[in-house]
């Protein structure tokens, strides 16, 4: 079942980027007991997102866009957030299928 | 400019390659920092590891300095490159080595 933060991130990304592919993956269980595990079960996430908004943007710019859209979540409310952000034309094959 | 921002500026200007990380290159304290160290080792590049867990001022200050919310963070010749996701993508595409070559960063001895 999706947690509260996971839903919040999904909603923010959906609204900001109109993605053709969006995956918000909760990796927290894999980091159980690790120093960043705050016991909420929502400490580690991976975001996989494909959106036309990223076309022509550098890797750095794409991650900055995602971080900005998520406000105080990355690094503060979530200990670790891995981001894979692509434009439709450069998305790897495992992310190129529709949502 | 606050003290932490001046200290960070000095660190990234005094060292060709700087990795702000959790733990040390020998004992990384976080999977993402560990991955970043492994990537730099694969590139055979010497780097300065700055353990933010040992310095709260830098731990908070680096986020503002780079306008980047998470650790690790890589700097090459004073320029912010990105975090571990970007390092991995660049490494896999051969772009990290290109960047190091372009900036004429010396190989680790």
N, CA and C atoms of all chains as a GROMACS GRO file, in nm:
protein
  624
    1UNK      N    1   0.085  -0.120   0.000
    1UNK     CA    2   0.000   0.000   0.000
    1UNK      C    3   0.088   0.125   0.000
    2UNK      N    4   0.049   0.223  -0.078
    2UNK     CA    5   0.130   0.345  -0.090
    2UNK      C    6   0.119   0.428   0.039
    3UNK      N    7   0.234   0.475   0.086
    3UNK     CA    8   0.235   0.561   0.204
    3UNK      C    9   0.199   0.704   0.168
    4UNK      N   10   0.188   0.786   0.272
    4UNK     CA   11   0.145   0.924   0.254
    4UNK      C   12   0.244   1.005   0.170
    5UNK      N   13   0.373   0.992   0.206
    5UNK     CA   14   0.476   1.067   0.133
    5UNK      C   15   0.485   1.022  -0.012
    6UNK      N   16   0.473   0.893  -0.031
    6UNK     CA   17   0.480   0.838  -0.166
    6UNK      C   18   0.368   0.898  -0.252
    7UNK      N   19   0.248   0.905  -0.195
    7UNK     CA   20   0.135   0.964  -0.269
    7UNK      C   21   0.158   1.112  -0.295
    8UNK      N   22   0.211   1.182  -0.194
    8UNK     CA   23   0.236   1.325  -0.209
    8UNK      C   24   0.337   1.351  -0.322
    9UNK      N   25   0.443   1.270  -0.324
    9UNK     CA   26   0.544   1.287  -0.430
    9UNK      C   27   0.484   1.257  -0.566
   10UNK      N   28   0.406   1.152  -0.573
   10UNK     CA   29   0.345   1.114  -0.700
   10UNK      C   30   0.255   1.228  -0.751
   11UNK      N   31   0.175   1.284  -0.661
   11UNK     CA   32   0.083   1.392  -0.700
   11UNK      C   33   0.161   1.515  -0.750
   12UNK      N   34   0.265   1.552  -0.675
   12UNK     CA   35   0.344   1.671  -0.713
   12UNK      C   36   0.411   1.651  -0.850
   13UNK      N   37   0.464   1.533  -0.873
   13UNK     CA   38   0.534   1.506  -0.999
   13UNK      C   39   0.436   1.500  -1.114
   14UNK      N   40   0.322   1.438  -1.090
   14UNK     CA   41   0.217   1.428  -1.191
   14UNK      C   42   0.173   1.569  -1.235
   15UNK      N   43   0.150   1.652  -1.135
   15UNK     CA   44   0.099   1.787  -1.160
   15UNK      C   45   0.203   1.874  -1.232
   16UNK      N   46   0.330   1.862  -1.191
   16UNK     CA   47   0.434   1.951  -1.244
   16UNK      C   48   0.489   1.909  -1.380
   17UNK      N   49   0.488   1.778  -1.408
   17UNK     CA   50   0.562   1.732  -1.526
   17UNK      C   51   0.479   1.660  -1.630
   18UNK      N   52   0.351   1.633  -1.604
   18UNK     CA   53   0.268   1.559  -1.700
   18UNK      C   54   0.346   1.442  -1.759
   19UNK      N   55   0.394   1.353  -1.675
   19UNK     CA   56   0.485   1.248  -1.723
   19UNK      C   57   0.415   1.141  -1.808
   20UNK      N   58   0.489   1.087  -1.902
   20UNK     CA   59   0.439   0.972  -1.978
   20UNK      C   60   0.471   0.843  -1.903
   21UNK      N   61   0.563   0.853  -1.809
   21UNK     CA   62   0.597   0.739  -1.725
   21UNK      C   63   0.634   0.794  -1.588
   22UNK      N   64   0.576   0.737  -1.485
   22UNK     CA   65   0.609   0.782  -1.349
   22UNK      C   66   0.606   0.664  -1.254
   23UNK      N   67   0.718   0.646  -1.186
   23UNK     CA   68   0.729   0.539  -1.089
   23UNK      C   69   0.788   0.599  -0.961
   24UNK      N   70   0.718   0.591  -0.852
   24UNK     CA   71   0.775   0.632  -0.724
   24UNK      C   72   0.789   0.504  -0.642
   25UNK      N   73   0.915   0.465  -0.621
   25UNK     CA   74   0.943   0.335  -0.560
   25UNK      C   75   0.994   0.356  -0.418
   26UNK      N   76   0.930   0.293  -0.324
   26UNK     CA   77   0.973   0.302  -0.185
   26UNK      C   78   1.077   0.193  -0.158
   27UNK      N   79   1.202   0.237  -0.141
   27UNK     CA   80   1.313   0.142  -0.116
   27UNK      C   81   1.341   0.125   0.032
   28UNK      N   82   1.257   0.182   0.117
   28UNK     CA   83   1.293   0.192   0.260
   28UNK      C   84   1.322   0.057   0.324
   29UNK      N   85   1.245  -0.045   0.284
   29UNK     CA   86   1.262  -0.176   0.348
   29UNK      C   87   1.404  -0.230   0.327
   30UNK      N   88   1.464  -0.193   0.212
   30UNK     CA   89   1.600  -0.241   0.184
   30UNK      C   90   1.704  -0.172   0.272
   31UNK      N   91   1.663  -0.062   0.334
   31UNK     CA   92   1.757   0.014   0.418
   31UNK      C   93   1.721   0.005   0.564
   32UNK      N   94   1.640  -0.095   0.600
   32UNK     CA   95   1.596  -0.112   0.738
   32UNK      C   96   1.717  -0.123   0.831
   33UNK      N   97   1.716  -0.040   0.937
   33UNK     CA   98   1.824  -0.048   1.036
   33UNK      C   99   1.947   0.034   0.998
   34UNK      N  100   1.950   0.084   0.874
   34UNK     CA  101   2.060   0.168   0.829
   34UNK      C  102   2.046   0.306   0.895
   35UNK      N  103   2.155   0.385   0.896
   35UNK     CA  104   2.153   0.510   0.973
   35UNK      C  105   2.043   0.606   0.929
   36UNK      N  106   2.002   0.599   0.804
   36UNK     CA  107   1.899   0.691   0.756
   36UNK      C  108   1.758   0.640   0.777
   37UNK      N  109   1.744   0.520   0.833
   37UNK     CA  110   1.611   0.462   0.855
   37UNK      C  111   1.549   0.527   0.977
   38UNK      N  112   1.444   0.608   0.954
   38UNK     CA  113   1.384   0.681   1.067
   38UNK      C  114   1.265   0.606   1.126
   39UNK      N  115   1.241   0.485   1.079
   39UNK     CA  116   1.134   0.404   1.135
   39UNK      C  117   0.996   0.432   1.077
   40UNK      N  118   0.985   0.530   0.987
   40UNK     CA  119   0.854   0.562   0.929
   40UNK      C  120   0.819   0.467   0.814
   41UNK      N  121   0.920   0.397   0.764
   41UNK     CA  122   0.896   0.315   0.645
   41UNK      C  123   0.891   0.399   0.518
   42UNK      N  124   0.919   0.529   0.531
   42UNK     CA  125   0.923   0.616   0.413
   42UNK      C  126   1.048   0.704   0.417
   43UNK      N  127   1.164   0.640   0.416
   43UNK     CA  128   1.290   0.713   0.427
   43UNK      C  129   1.371   0.713   0.298
   44UNK      N  130   1.354   0.612   0.214
   44UNK     CA  131   1.435   0.596   0.093
   44UNK      C  132   1.342   0.574  -0.028
   45UNK      N  133   1.361   0.657  -0.130
   45UNK     CA  134   1.277   0.643  -0.249
   45UNK      C  135   1.361   0.653  -0.376
   46UNK      N  136   1.307   0.593  -0.481
   46UNK     CA  137   1.359   0.616  -0.615
   46UNK      C  138   1.244   0.671  -0.701
   47UNK      N  139   1.271   0.777  -0.774
   47UNK     CA  140   1.174   0.831  -0.868
   47UNK      C  141   1.224   0.804  -1.010
   48UNK      N  142   1.139   0.742  -1.089
   48UNK     CA  143   1.167   0.724  -1.232
   48UNK      C  144   1.061   0.802  -1.308
   49UNK      N  145   1.104   0.898  -1.386
   49UNK     CA  146   1.007   0.986  -1.451
   49UNK      C  147   1.050   1.019  -1.594
   50UNK      N  148   0.955   1.012  -1.685
   50UNK     CA  149   0.979   1.050  -1.824
   50UNK      C  150   0.878   1.160  -1.858
   51UNK      N  151   0.930   1.274  -1.899
   51UNK     CA  152   0.840   1.387  -1.927
   51UNK      C  153   0.898   1.474  -2.038
   52UNK      N  154   0.812   1.526  -2.124
   52UNK     CA  155   0.860   1.619  -2.228
   52UNK      C  156   0.921   1.746  -2.169
   53UNK      N  157   0.888   1.777  -2.042
   53UNK     CA  158   0.946   1.895  -1.978
   53UNK      C  159   1.100   1.887  -1.970
   54UNK      N  160   1.153   1.764  -1.976
   54UNK     CA  161   1.297   1.747  -1.960
   54UNK      C  162   1.373   1.757  -2.092
   55UNK      N  163   1.302   1.770  -2.201
   55UNK     CA  164   1.368   1.778  -2.332
   55UNK      C  165   1.463   1.897  -2.336
   56UNK      N  166   1.584   1.873  -2.383
   56UNK     CA  167   1.681   1.981  -2.397
   56UNK      C  168   1.743   2.027  -2.266
   57UNK      N  169   1.710   1.959  -2.156
   57UNK     CA  170   1.768   1.998  -2.026
   57UNK      C  171   1.882   1.903  -1.990
   58UNK      N  172   1.984   1.956  -1.924
   58UNK     CA  173   2.096   1.872  -1.880
   58UNK      C  174   2.052   1.782  -1.765
   59UNK      N  175   2.134   1.684  -1.733
   59UNK     CA  176   2.105   1.596  -1.619
   59UNK      C  177   2.088   1.676  -1.492
   60UNK      N  178   2.180   1.771  -1.474
   60UNK     CA  179   2.176   1.853  -1.353
   60UNK      C  180   2.045   1.932  -1.348
   61UNK      N  181   2.009   1.991  -1.461
   61UNK     CA  182   1.886   2.073  -1.466
   61UNK      C  183   1.763   1.988  -1.437
   62UNK      N  184   1.760   1.867  -1.492
   62UNK     CA  185   1.644   1.779  -1.470
   62UNK      C  186   1.629   1.746  -1.322
   63UNK      N  187   1.741   1.713  -1.258
   63UNK     CA  188   1.732   1.678  -1.116
   63UNK      C  189   1.693   1.800  -1.033
   64UNK      N  190   1.744   1.916  -1.073
   64UNK     CA  191   1.705   2.037  -1.001
   64UNK      C  192   1.555   2.062  -1.016
   65UNK      N  193   1.501   2.037  -1.134
   65UNK     CA  194   1.358   2.056  -1.157
   65UNK      C  195   1.276   1.962  -1.068
   66UNK      N  196   1.320   1.836  -1.060
   66UNK     CA  197   1.248   1.739  -0.976
   66UNK      C  198   1.259   1.778  -0.829
   67UNK      N  199   1.379   1.811  -0.786
   67UNK     CA  200   1.397   1.852  -0.645
   67UNK      C  201   1.312   1.974  -0.612
   68UNK      N  202   1.308   2.071  -0.704
   68UNK     CA  203   1.231   2.193  -0.680
   68UNK      C  204   1.082   2.160  -0.669
   69UNK      N  205   1.035   2.071  -0.755
   69UNK     CA  206   0.892   2.036  -0.753
   69UNK      C  207   0.855   1.966  -0.623
   70UNK      N  208   0.951   1.896  -0.564
   70UNK     CA  209   0.922   1.819  -0.442
   70UNK      C  210   0.945   1.901  -0.314
   71UNK      N  211   0.988   2.027  -0.330
   71UNK     CA  212   0.996   2.118  -0.215
   71UNK      C  213   1.088   2.066  -0.106
   72UNK      N  214   1.034   2.053   0.016
   72UNK     CA  215   1.119   2.016   0.130
   72UNK      C  216   1.128   1.865   0.148
   73UNK      N  217   1.078   1.788   0.054
   73UNK     CA  218   1.082   1.641   0.071
   73UNK      C  219   1.224   1.586   0.057
   74UNK      N  220   1.296   1.616  -0.056
   74UNK     CA  221   1.429   1.555  -0.072
   74UNK      C  222   1.529   1.607   0.033
   75UNK      N  223   1.591   1.515   0.103
   75UNK     CA  224   1.696   1.552   0.198
   75UNK      C  225   1.644   1.594   0.334
   76UNK      N  226   1.517   1.631   0.343
   76UNK     CA  227   1.464   1.671   0.473
   76UNK      C  228   1.359   1.571   0.522
   77UNK      N  229   1.248   1.562   0.449
   77UNK     CA  230   1.145   1.467   0.493
   77UNK      C  231   1.175   1.326   0.445
   78UNK      N  232   1.258   1.317   0.341
   78UNK     CA  233   1.302   1.186   0.294
   78UNK      C  234   1.455   1.184   0.301
   79UNK      N  235   1.510   1.080   0.363
   79UNK     CA  236   1.654   1.072   0.382
   79UNK      C  237   1.727   1.060   0.248
   80UNK      N  238   1.674   0.977   0.159
   80UNK     CA  239   1.745   0.952   0.034
   80UNK      C  240   1.647   0.943  -0.081
   81UNK      N  241   1.680   1.014  -0.187
   81UNK     CA  242   1.593   1.013  -0.305
   81UNK      C  243   1.681   0.997  -0.428
   82UNK      N  244   1.667   0.883  -0.492
   82UNK     CA  245   1.737   0.863  -0.619
   82UNK      C  246   1.644   0.908  -0.731
   83UNK      N  247   1.699   0.980  -0.829
   83UNK     CA  248   1.616   1.035  -0.936
   83UNK      C  249   1.667   0.990  -1.071
   84UNK      N  250   1.579   0.929  -1.149
   84UNK     CA  251   1.610   0.898  -1.289
   84UNK      C  252   1.509   0.976  -1.373
   85UNK      N  253   1.554   1.084  -1.432
   85UNK     CA  254   1.464   1.172  -1.506
   85UNK      C  255   1.505   1.177  -1.654
   86UNK      N  256   1.410   1.152  -1.741
   86UNK     CA  257   1.440   1.146  -1.884
   86UNK      C  258   1.335   1.220  -1.964
   87UNK      N  259   1.376   1.264  -2.083
   87UNK     CA  260   1.281   1.312  -2.183
   87UNK      C  261   1.239   1.190  -2.265
   88UNK      N  262   1.121   1.196  -2.329
   88UNK     CA  263   1.074   1.080  -2.405
   88UNK      C  264   1.178   1.030  -2.505
   89UNK      N  265   1.254   1.123  -2.567
   89UNK     CA  266   1.347   1.081  -2.672
   89UNK      C  267   1.475   1.016  -2.618
   90UNK      N  268   1.506   1.033  -2.490
   90UNK     CA  269   1.627   0.968  -2.440
   90UNK      C  270   1.599   0.868  -2.327
   91UNK      N  271   1.473   0.832  -2.308
   91UNK     CA  272   1.441   0.738  -2.200
   91UNK      C  273   1.493   0.598  -2.236
   92UNK      N  274   1.551   0.528  -2.138
   92UNK     CA  275   1.593   0.391  -2.164
   92UNK      C  276   1.471   0.302  -2.188
   93UNK      N  277   1.493   0.189  -2.253
   93UNK     CA  278   1.380   0.107  -2.299
   93UNK      C  279   1.290   0.062  -2.183
   94UNK      N  280   1.348   0.041  -2.063
   94UNK     CA  281   1.264  -0.007  -1.953
   94UNK      C  282   1.170   0.103  -1.901
   95UNK      N  283   1.192   0.228  -1.944
   95UNK     CA  284   1.105   0.337  -1.899
   95UNK      C  285   1.024   0.397  -2.014
   96UNK      N  286   1.035   0.340  -2.133
   96UNK     CA  287   0.974   0.407  -2.247
   96UNK      C  288   0.829   0.364  -2.270
   97UNK      N  289   0.785   0.262  -2.199
   97UNK     CA  290   0.644   0.224  -2.216
   97UNK      C  291   0.555   0.321  -2.139
   98UNK      N  292   0.429   0.334  -2.179
   98UNK     CA  293   0.340   0.430  -2.113
   98UNK      C  294   0.309   0.390  -1.969
   99UNK      N  295   0.256   0.485  -1.892
   99UNK     CA  296   0.222   0.460  -1.752
   99UNK      C  297   0.118   0.350  -1.745
  100UNK      N  298   2.888   3.687   0.297
  100UNK     CA  299   2.892   3.542   0.286
  100UNK      C  300   2.926   3.482   0.422
  101UNK      N  301   2.850   3.381   0.461
  101UNK     CA  302   2.875   3.323   0.593
  101UNK      C  303   3.003   3.241   0.591
  102UNK      N  304   3.048   3.209   0.709
  102UNK     CA  305   3.171   3.135   0.726
  102UNK      C  306   3.170   3.000   0.654
  103UNK      N  307   3.056   2.928   0.663
  103UNK     CA  308   3.051   2.795   0.602
  103UNK      C  309   3.064   2.806   0.450
  104UNK      N  310   3.004   2.910   0.391
  104UNK     CA  311   3.012   2.925   0.246
  104UNK      C  312   3.154   2.957   0.202
  105UNK      N  313   3.224   3.036   0.282
  105UNK     CA  314   3.364   3.067   0.250
  105UNK      C  315   3.452   2.944   0.262
  106UNK      N  316   3.426   2.866   0.366
  106UNK     CA  317   3.506   2.742   0.385
  106UNK      C  318   3.485   2.648   0.268
  107UNK      N  319   3.359   2.632   0.226
  107UNK     CA  320   3.329   2.541   0.115
  107UNK      C  321   3.394   2.590  -0.013
  108UNK      N  322   3.384   2.721  -0.038
  108UNK     CA  323   3.445   2.778  -0.158
  108UNK      C  324   3.595   2.748  -0.160
  109UNK      N  325   3.656   2.760  -0.043
  109UNK     CA  326   3.801   2.734  -0.037
  109UNK      C  327   3.832   2.587  -0.067
  110UNK      N  328   3.751   2.497  -0.011
  110UNK     CA  329   3.774   2.353  -0.033
  110UNK      C  330   3.760   2.319  -0.182
  111UNK      N  331   3.655   2.369  -0.248
  111UNK     CA  332   3.633   2.330  -0.387
  111UNK      C  333   3.730   2.402  -0.482
  112UNK      N  334   3.788   2.511  -0.435
  112UNK     CA  335   3.886   2.579  -0.520
  112UNK      C  336   4.028   2.527  -0.498
  113UNK      N  337   4.053   2.470  -0.380
  113UNK     CA  338   4.187   2.421  -0.349
  113UNK      C  339   4.212   2.278  -0.399
  114UNK      N  340   4.103   2.206  -0.433
  114UNK     CA  341   4.117   2.066  -0.473
  114UNK      C  342   4.050   2.044  -0.608
  115UNK      N  343   4.121   1.971  -0.697
  115UNK     CA  344   4.065   1.947  -0.831
  115UNK      C  345   3.934   1.872  -0.824
  116UNK      N  346   3.932   1.766  -0.742
  116UNK     CA  347   3.812   1.683  -0.732
  116UNK      C  348   3.774   1.669  -0.585
  117UNK      N  349   3.653   1.709  -0.551
  117UNK     CA  350   3.608   1.701  -0.412
  117UNK      C  351   3.476   1.625  -0.408
  118UNK      N  352   3.469   1.529  -0.316
  118UNK     CA  353   3.344   1.459  -0.293
  118UNK      C  354   3.298   1.488  -0.150
  119UNK      N  355   3.186   1.560  -0.139
  119UNK     CA  356   3.124   1.578  -0.008
  119UNK      C  357   3.040   1.454   0.017
  120UNK      N  358   3.069   1.385   0.125
  120UNK     CA  359   3.011   1.252   0.144
  120UNK      C  360   2.984   1.224   0.291
  121UNK      N  361   2.912   1.114   0.315
  121UNK     CA  362   2.892   1.068   0.452
  121UNK      C  363   2.991   0.956   0.478
  122UNK      N  364   3.080   0.979   0.577
  122UNK     CA  365   3.188   0.886   0.603
  122UNK      C  366   3.312   0.926   0.524
  123UNK      N  367   3.409   0.837   0.522
  123UNK     CA  368   3.534   0.864   0.452
  123UNK      C  369   3.543   0.772   0.330
  124UNK      N  370   3.634   0.802   0.236
  124UNK     CA  371   3.648   0.713   0.121
  124UNK      C  372   3.677   0.568   0.164
  125UNK      N  373   3.746   0.548   0.276
  125UNK     CA  374   3.774   0.411   0.322
  125UNK      C  375   3.653   0.349   0.391
  126UNK      N  376   3.576   0.433   0.463
  126UNK     CA  377   3.460   0.382   0.535
  126UNK      C  378   3.336   0.469   0.508
  127UNK      N  379   3.282   0.458   0.389
  127UNK     CA  380   3.160   0.535   0.359
  127UNK      C  381   3.047   0.490   0.452
  128UNK      N  382   2.964   0.587   0.495
  128UNK     CA  383   2.858   0.556   0.591
  128UNK      C  384   2.721   0.552   0.524
  129UNK      N  385   2.718   0.550   0.393
  129UNK     CA  386   2.590   0.557   0.324
  129UNK      C  387   2.610   0.493   0.187
  130UNK      N  388   2.510   0.420   0.141
  130UNK     CA  389   2.523   0.349   0.014
  130UNK      C  390   2.550   0.440  -0.105
  131UNK      N  391   2.492   0.560  -0.101
  131UNK     CA  392   2.508   0.652  -0.213
  131UNK      C  393   2.650   0.710  -0.215
  132UNK      N  394   2.702   0.740  -0.096
  132UNK     CA  395   2.840   0.788  -0.088
  132UNK      C  396   2.936   0.678  -0.130
  133UNK      N  397   2.905   0.556  -0.089
  133UNK     CA  398   2.989   0.442  -0.124
  133UNK      C  399   2.994   0.425  -0.276
  134UNK      N  400   2.880   0.441  -0.339
  134UNK     CA  401   2.874   0.427  -0.484
  134UNK      C  402   2.955   0.537  -0.552
  135UNK      N  403   2.944   0.659  -0.498
  135UNK     CA  404   3.019   0.772  -0.556
  135UNK      C  405   3.169   0.748  -0.546
  136UNK      N  406   3.216   0.696  -0.433
  136UNK     CA  407   3.359   0.665  -0.416
  136UNK      C  408   3.401   0.560  -0.517
  137UNK      N  409   3.319   0.455  -0.532
  137UNK     CA  410   3.353   0.346  -0.625
  137UNK      C  411   3.367   0.400  -0.768
  138UNK      N  412   3.279   0.491  -0.806
  138UNK     CA  413   3.284   0.548  -0.941
  138UNK      C  414   3.415   0.624  -0.961
  139UNK      N  415   3.452   0.706  -0.863
  139UNK     CA  416   3.577   0.784  -0.876
  139UNK      C  417   3.698   0.692  -0.880
  140UNK      N  418   3.691   0.583  -0.802
  140UNK     CA  419   3.802   0.488  -0.804
  140UNK      C  420   3.814   0.421  -0.940
  141UNK      N  421   3.698   0.389  -0.999
  141UNK     CA  422   3.700   0.331  -1.134
  141UNK      C  423   3.762   0.427  -1.235
  142UNK      N  424   3.741   0.556  -1.214
  142UNK     CA  425   3.797   0.657  -1.304
  142UNK      C  426   3.944   0.683  -1.272
  143UNK      N  427   3.994   0.617  -1.169
  143UNK     CA  428   4.134   0.630  -1.127
  143UNK      C  429   4.176   0.774  -1.105
  144UNK      N  430   4.089   0.845  -1.037
  144UNK     CA  431   4.118   0.985  -1.013
  144UNK      C  432   4.139   1.008  -0.864
  145UNK      N  433   4.236   1.092  -0.832
  145UNK     CA  434   4.255   1.128  -0.692
  145UNK      C  435   4.149   1.228  -0.650
  146UNK      N  436   4.099   1.218  -0.528
  146UNK     CA  437   3.999   1.315  -0.486
  146UNK      C  438   4.007   1.338  -0.336
  147UNK      N  439   3.953   1.453  -0.298
  147UNK     CA  440   3.944   1.488  -0.157
  147UNK      C  441   3.804   1.451  -0.109
  148UNK      N  442   3.797   1.361  -0.011
  148UNK     CA  443   3.667   1.326   0.046
  148UNK      C  444   3.641   1.413   0.170
  149UNK      N  445   3.529   1.482   0.173
  149UNK     CA  446   3.494   1.563   0.289
  149UNK      C  447   3.377   1.496   0.360
  150UNK      N  448   3.403   1.450   0.483
  150UNK     CA  449   3.301   1.379   0.560
  150UNK      C  450   3.208   1.479   0.629
  151UNK      N  451   3.088   1.495   0.574
  151UNK     CA  452   2.996   1.596   0.630
  151UNK      C  453   2.943   1.555   0.768
  152UNK      N  454   2.952   1.426   0.800
  152UNK     CA  455   2.904   1.383   0.932
  152UNK      C  456   2.992   1.437   1.043
  153UNK      N  457   3.116   1.474   1.006
  153UNK     CA  458   3.210   1.527   1.106
  153UNK      C  459   3.203   1.678   1.117
  154UNK      N  460   3.118   1.741   1.038
  154UNK     CA  461   3.118   1.887   1.033
  154UNK      C  462   2.978   1.939   1.000
  155UNK      N  463   2.902   1.970   1.103
  155UNK     CA  464   2.762   2.010   1.083
  155UNK      C  465   2.750   2.138   0.999
  156UNK      N  466   2.849   2.227   1.015
  156UNK     CA  467   2.844   2.353   0.941
  156UNK      C  468   2.852   2.327   0.790
  157UNK      N  469   2.942   2.238   0.753
  157UNK     CA  470   2.955   2.204   0.612
  157UNK      C  471   2.836   2.119   0.566
  158UNK      N  472   2.788   2.031   0.653
  158UNK     CA  473   2.675   1.945   0.617
  158UNK      C  474   2.554   2.028   0.575
  159UNK      N  475   2.525   2.133   0.650
  159UNK     CA  476   2.413   2.221   0.614
  159UNK      C  477   2.454   2.318   0.504
  160UNK      N  478   2.576   2.372   0.515
  160UNK     CA  479   2.620   2.475   0.421
  160UNK      C  480   2.631   2.428   0.277
  161UNK      N  481   2.670   2.302   0.259
  161UNK     CA  482   2.691   2.253   0.122
  161UNK      C  483   2.559   2.247   0.045
  162UNK      N  484   2.450   2.225   0.118
  162UNK     CA  485   2.320   2.218   0.050
  162UNK      C  486   2.283   2.353  -0.010
  163UNK      N  487   2.313   2.460   0.064
  163UNK     CA  488   2.285   2.594   0.012
  163UNK      C  489   2.386   2.631  -0.096
  164UNK      N  490   2.513   2.595  -0.072
  164UNK     CA  491   2.619   2.632  -0.166
  164UNK      C  492   2.590   2.578  -0.305
  165UNK      N  493   2.547   2.452  -0.310
  165UNK     CA  494   2.523   2.386  -0.439
  165UNK      C  495   2.378   2.401  -0.484
  166UNK      N  496   2.291   2.450  -0.393
  166UNK     CA  497   2.148   2.446  -0.419
  166UNK      C  498   2.107   2.303  -0.455
  167UNK      N  499   2.145   2.212  -0.367
  167UNK     CA  500   2.125   2.067  -0.391
  167UNK      C  501   2.094   2.004  -0.255
  168UNK      N  502   1.985   1.927  -0.244
  168UNK     CA  503   1.939   1.889  -0.110
  168UNK      C  504   2.005   1.765  -0.049
  169UNK      N  505   2.081   1.691  -0.128
  169UNK     CA  506   2.129   1.562  -0.076
  169UNK      C  507   2.281   1.548  -0.087
  170UNK      N  508   2.333   1.451  -0.014
  170UNK     CA  509   2.474   1.412  -0.012
  170UNK      C  510   2.479   1.271  -0.072
  171UNK      N  511   2.576   1.232  -0.151
  171UNK     CA  512   2.701   1.300  -0.185
  171UNK      C  513   2.685   1.407  -0.293
  172UNK      N  514   2.790   1.490  -0.303
  172UNK     CA  515   2.798   1.592  -0.407
  172UNK      C  516   2.941   1.596  -0.460
  173UNK      N  517   2.950   1.599  -0.593
  173UNK     CA  518   3.082   1.599  -0.657
  173UNK      C  519   3.113   1.735  -0.718
  174UNK      N  520   3.233   1.784  -0.690
  174UNK     CA  521   3.286   1.905  -0.755
  174UNK      C  522   3.411   1.870  -0.833
  175UNK      N  523   3.422   1.921  -0.955
  175UNK     CA  524   3.544   1.906  -1.033
  175UNK      C  525   3.591   2.046  -1.074
  176UNK      N  526   3.712   2.079  -1.034
  176UNK     CA  527   3.771   2.212  -1.061
  176UNK      C  528   3.673   2.324  -1.026
  177UNK      N  529   3.614   2.313  -0.911
  177UNK     CA  530   3.528   2.420  -0.862
  177UNK      C  531   3.386   2.418  -0.915
  178UNK      N  532   3.358   2.324  -1.007
  178UNK     CA  533   3.226   2.321  -1.069
  178UNK      C  534   3.144   2.205  -1.015
  179UNK      N  535   3.019   2.233  -0.976
  179UNK     CA  536   2.931   2.129  -0.925
  179UNK      C  537   2.888   2.036  -1.038
  180UNK      N  538   2.912   1.907  -1.019
  180UNK     CA  539   2.877   1.808  -1.122
  180UNK      C  540   2.741   1.744  -1.093
  181UNK      N  541   2.718   1.706  -0.966
  181UNK     CA  542   2.591   1.646  -0.930
  181UNK      C  543   2.607   1.547  -0.818
  182UNK      N  544   2.501   1.471  -0.793
  182UNK     CA  545   2.501   1.368  -0.690
  182UNK      C  546   2.530   1.231  -0.750
  183UNK      N  547   2.503   1.125  -0.674
  183UNK     CA  548   2.546   0.993  -0.718
  183UNK      C  549   2.468   0.942  -0.840
  184UNK      N  550   2.342   0.983  -0.855
  184UNK     CA  551   2.267   0.939  -0.974
  184UNK      C  552   2.331   0.994  -1.102
  185UNK      N  553   2.364   1.124  -1.098
  185UNK     CA  554   2.425   1.187  -1.214
  185UNK      C  555   2.563   1.129  -1.238
  186UNK      N  556   2.639   1.107  -1.130
  186UNK     CA  557   2.772   1.045  -1.146
  186UNK      C  558   2.760   0.910  -1.215
  187UNK      N  559   2.661   0.829  -1.173
  187UNK     CA  560   2.646   0.695  -1.230
  187UNK      C  561   2.607   0.704  -1.378
  188UNK      N  562   2.512   0.793  -1.409
  188UNK     CA  563   2.469   0.807  -1.549
  188UNK      C  564   2.586   0.855  -1.636
  189UNK      N  565   2.662   0.952  -1.584
  189UNK     CA  566   2.775   1.004  -1.662
  189UNK      C  567   2.883   0.899  -1.678
  190UNK      N  568   2.906   0.823  -1.570
  190UNK     CA  569   3.008   0.718  -1.576
  190UNK      C  570   2.971   0.614  -1.681
  191UNK      N  571   2.845   0.571  -1.678
  191UNK     CA  572   2.801   0.467  -1.772
  191UNK      C  573   2.807   0.516  -1.917
  192UNK      N  574   2.787   0.646  -1.936
  192UNK     CA  575   2.790   0.701  -2.072
  192UNK      C  576   2.931   0.743  -2.114
  193UNK      N  577   3.030   0.723  -2.025
  193UNK     CA  578   3.167   0.764  -2.055
  193UNK      C  579   3.190   0.914  -2.040
  194UNK      N  580   3.088   0.985  -1.993
  194UNK     CA  581   3.098   1.130  -1.987
  194UNK      C  582   3.176   1.182  -1.867
  195UNK      N  583   3.181   1.101  -1.763
  195UNK     CA  584   3.255   1.146  -1.644
  195UNK      C  585   3.405   1.149  -1.676
  196UNK      N  586   3.451   1.041  -1.743
  196UNK     CA  587   3.591   1.036  -1.783
  196UNK      C  588   3.623   1.151  -1.878
  197UNK      N  589   3.530   1.178  -1.969
  197UNK     CA  590   3.547   1.290  -2.064
  197UNK      C  591   3.564   1.422  -1.990
  198UNK      N  592   3.477   1.442  -1.889
  198UNK     CA  593   3.483   1.566  -1.813
  198UNK      C  594   3.617   1.579  -1.740
  199UNK      N  595   3.662   1.467  -1.680
  199UNK     CA  596   3.788   1.469  -1.607
  199UNK      C  597   3.905   1.496  -1.703
  200UNK      N  598   3.897   1.438  -1.823
  200UNK     CA  599   4.003   1.460  -1.923
  200UNK      C  600   4.002   1.606  -1.970
  201UNK      N  601   3.881   1.653  -2.000
  201UNK     CA  602   3.866   1.792  -2.048
  201UNK      C  603   3.924   1.891  -1.948
  202UNK      N  604   3.897   1.864  -1.821
  202UNK     CA  605   3.942   1.956  -1.717
  202UNK      C  606   4.084   1.926  -1.673
  203UNK      N  607   4.144   1.829  -1.742
  203UNK     CA  608   4.284   1.794  -1.718
  203UNK      C  609   4.312   1.760  -1.572
  204UNK      N  610   4.226   1.674  -1.519
  204UNK     CA  611   4.246   1.626  -1.383
  204UNK      C  612   4.344   1.509  -1.387
  205UNK      N  613   4.443   1.515  -1.299
  205UNK     CA  614   4.547   1.412  -1.298
  205UNK      C  615   4.492   1.280  -1.246
  206UNK      N  616   4.542   1.171  -1.304
  206UNK     CA  617   4.508   1.037  -1.254
  206UNK      C  618   4.570   1.017  -1.116
  207UNK      N  619   4.507   0.930  -1.038
  207UNK     CA  620   4.562   0.899  -0.906
  207UNK      C  621   4.694   0.827  -0.924
  208UNK      N  622   4.791   0.859  -0.837
  208UNK     CA  623   4.921   0.795  -0.853
  208UNK      C  624   4.923   0.664  -0.775
   0.00000   0.00000   0.00000
